[in-house]
Amino acid sequence: MSNDANTQDTWEGPVLEIDGLCISYFVRSGEIPAVVDFSLTLAPGESVGLVGESGCGKSTVALAIMRYMGSNGGIVGGTVKFKGRDMAEMSEEELRQLRGSQIAMIYQEPMAALNPSVTIGKQLMEVPMIHKDALPAEARKLAIQMLADVHLPDPERVMDAYPHQISGGQQQRVVIAMALLGEPALLLLDEPTTALDVTVEAGIVELIAELSRKFNTSLLYISHNLGLMLEVCDRIGVMYSGEVVESGHIDSIFEWPKHPYTHGLFGCIPLPHADKNARPLVAIPGQLPLPHERPTGCNFGPRCNFFEEGVCNTAQIAMEAVDTDDDDAHQVRCKRWSDLDHEAVIPKGPEHAPVELGDFVLEIDSMQKYYEVHDTSVKAMFTGGSVKYVKANEELNFKAREGETVAIVGESGCGKSTFAKVLMGLETATDGNVRHAGKEIGGMAVKDRSPQQLGSLQMVFQNPNDTLNPSLTIGSQISRVIRKFGVESDPVKVRELVLKLLDTVKLPREFEWRKPRQLSGGQKQRVGIARAFAGNPSMVIADEPISALDVSVAAAVTELLMDIQRESKTTLLFISHDLSAVRYLADRVVVMYLGQIMERGTTDEVFSPPYHPYTEALLSAVPIADPSVNKRRIVLEGNLPSVMDPPKGCPFSTRCPRHLGEICDTRVPEVQFNADRHGIACHIDMNELRKVEPVITLKETAAAE
Amino acid sequence: MTELSKTITPAESTGTAFMRALKSFTLLKESPIAMVGAGLVAFWILVAIFAPLIAPFDPLAIIKPFAKIATVDAKSGVTMWLGGDNLGRDILSRIIWGSRTVLIYAPLATFTAYVVGIMMGLAAGYHRGWWDTILSRIGDIVLSFPVLILYIIVIATFGASGFNIVIAITFASAPGIMRIVRGLVLDLRNRDYVAAAQTRGESALYVMLVEILPNARGPLIVDACVRLGYVIITIGVLGFLGLGLPPPDPDWGGMINEGRKMAMIFPHMTIMPCIAISSLVLGFNLLADGLREISLRD
């Protein structure tokens, strides 16, 4: 054992070598292959990314490396070597020694990775105490040092805190600290920032890169986000349906993708050059095959535009090196990659004429929504108690025209969902005016609104699994809306309308009889859209409608929304945290922070200087999957302040990199107008703000093309 | 309720309901525990249905007091397989006829307790605020009362009858059911499809009954099976305390009570109805376990 430990400490070869790994799950109906023929070599200090849509097997790979497959999973072929030793030959005890010390894993949900009933200090100290036999005092010192290394303010205080007492971003930093305390040679990161806000994500990504340099840790990064991969990885593997379809150096893959699936993925992402009218997104047709229904030959075959009978569907396809001089530089699993003209492969959607905007449909004027919070503690009962207000929305002002897409952008807790609730009548505004189609609705709850009013203002929800009642069929859920809003009452005509709506959202008519559980996430979201448009609404509020969907599905749903909007001239209020999607589809953007509007204007105005400092930081934080784009890095310090106790002056003053001084902390800034209807709420003089460099610029070479 | 029936066309609902029943049955077959439970329950249901055909004697007929197990009746030549009680009635026949009492009143009492509990739970969980405070406190008060005393008060006030047994059990069980329903509703009311129903102006009753209740059915069905078992025990206890059906109708709890004083000398008078109660309760509990196992698996 000590001998092995020595060889492992002095090992200089690759940290991880995976060769031909095959993983299967065994279920009632038989064996389901989850991952087939997976190979990977990871050098010390290198970071490799695995990217793919849900269900492609990327997390299974990470679990197999940890040899932590659960009761029904098993490795059915291939080898995994860690520092030259085959992990299959290691005993359970040796594996336990490795896990947590040599190989560490970071999961998506930081709260689920931390024990809620044990202080953070105790949880951190366990690592050196178990793996290095450290004494408690020593372990404590190491833990505090590590908390400082992950840039947590006041490590001593964090040591005594419980997980729920710190924010999500801080929790993820603690999880990273815990993973690094064992001084691992290999760190597996499974969607480590997916649950976090973009500005927090930017900080975590930078931290991981910094720490991996410092400790020379190899990283295996798993994510669905191609933009993030470009920022953090040296090499990348694109997975599809259990197989790596393309792998190689990050630049090579992003600049010269060879596999049709990779091309398809790039066509689905709203990159800066995409435009909803001139260059719309192109979704990949079809759906991911179920693991037990995979076709012979190329798994992507049925969805591929370049599928050739007899070539693509005969036998399993092996990885082929693109560059014959350097095998590892770029490999692709496609029979036809060398025949394809990769310039022409790039999918291009049909062009559309821009929608003509009509009159103002929605006018929001100084709208406020406060929640009362009663202090019910015993102390408050004696002192008379005090009522606190959560200022979810403060002074909202903006207008939307018929046929316009207005995006409301902001991170969690900025009050965008509360605003949607007020519009829908699930809450009533505390003060101010909300006029929809000329009628005041801010103070009107759902029960006071007429069926026409309800029908003309509908909503598309975020979570596809939550948006439909699991007990009712799709048809009955849509027909209920049609009857409820008085669109049609004759049963035959109602059914016709239901079928027509299913056609509109491009779902087969048989779906009328299906239950939601028989549908995929994207299909459910389409039904949600059909339901929202069933009452012929003049305005639809879409609350993060695509954030829970895979990229290719999200592209299809986005295009669907745009198509229906173009046809019915509906005003779309698009609530999102995803600036890439917003840039792609919005005409106007409203940037919110802590219940207040920081900046509003047309999309071009908001995405170019002058910026509000928060918009600037937000733009910088969003990863962009395009190597031809240069981005200025701005990483925000600190956390989002509590809505219970917001800053007295500008809400952004506690984290603002352009903080002026006292005035920011004490006085709420006035809105300054750069152009007609482009307002920025900031104390910095507009002339100063105009001098700010753009955050996103195209590189010289790309610009010259 | 007319609104509900309109939403689903008849052809579709029968088709899927039948398929679903078929599917749950095939699933049930995969859990041996559930199959044993279902077998026990089915056995007693068949016994209750065919009581007049399979009972060897009239349950009220006096044949031979304190007859031992497997005594042959001299008059008719029929064997008293489980012996006779202190009045000379055939125990086997009384158990067979007694199963009818249990299998009518236990499901009936459980059902009414569920109707009341679900209504309270829906109202408390959906409206929250004052509704929740008042209903939950009422529930707490009932639950904090010793159940037996509660039964004695109810039955002593209204008299011993099948109907009053149902009332007493409903009164005592509804608060527990309310708590379960309330918990489920508190989770389900935050679903987007509930918000969607609210934003199209559906009434609170529609949202509760169509959008929320059907989606809480899984845990409720499992709980109903367990609770049915407890209600059977309760009916036995009431019979034992003399608060059950008035004699001479055969009633398992009452039979145990009658045999109690002579349990040392004639143990079969108490043991036989005890076995009957336990096997039926065990049946329901195993069925619930199996259902839970199946529901967790997929």
Boltz contact constraints between the chains, C-beta under 6 A:
constraints:
  - contact:
      token1: [A, 424]
      token2: [B, 199]
      max_distance: 6.0
  - contact:
      token1: [A, 446]
      token2: [B, 198]
      max_distance: 6.0
  - contact:
      token1: [A, 446]
      token2: [B, 201]
      max_distance: 6.0
  - contact:
      token1: [A, 454]
      token2: [B, 200]
      max_distance: 6.0
  - contact:
      token1: [A, 454]
      token2: [B, 201]
      max_distance: 6.0
  - contact:
      token1: [A, 459]
      token2: [B, 199]
      max_distance: 6.0
  - contact:
      token1: [A, 461]
      token2: [B, 192]
      max_distance: 6.0
  - contact:
      token1: [A, 463]
      token2: [B, 192]
      max_distance: 6.0
  - contact:
      token1: [A, 466]
      token2: [B, 191]
      max_distance: 6.0
  - contact:
      token1: [A, 466]
      token2: [B, 192]
      max_distance: 6.0
  - contact:
      token1: [A, 467]
      token2: [B, 192]
      max_distance: 6.0
  - contact:
      token1: [A, 468]
      token2: [B, 193]
      max_distance: 6.0
  - contact:
      token1: [A, 469]
      token2: [B, 193]
      max_distance: 6.0
  - contact:
      token1: [A, 469]
      token2: [B, 211]
      max_distance: 6.0
  - contact:
      token1: [A, 470]
      token2: [B, 215]
      max_distance: 6.0
  - contact:
      token1: [A, 471]
      token2: [B, 214]
      max_distance: 6.0
  - contact:
      token1: [A, 471]
      token2: [B, 215]
      max_distance: 6.0
  - contact:
      token1: [A, 476]
      token2: [B, 7]
      max_distance: 6.0
  - contact:
      token1: [A, 476]
      token2: [B, 8]
      max_distance: 6.0
  - contact:
      token1: [A, 480]
      token2: [B, 7]
      max_distance: 6.0
  - contact:
      token1: [A, 481]
      token2: [B, 200]
      max_distance: 6.0
  - contact:
      token1: [A, 484]
      token2: [B, 200]
      max_distance: 6.0
  - contact:
      token1: [A, 513]
      token2: [B, 12]
      max_distance: 6.0
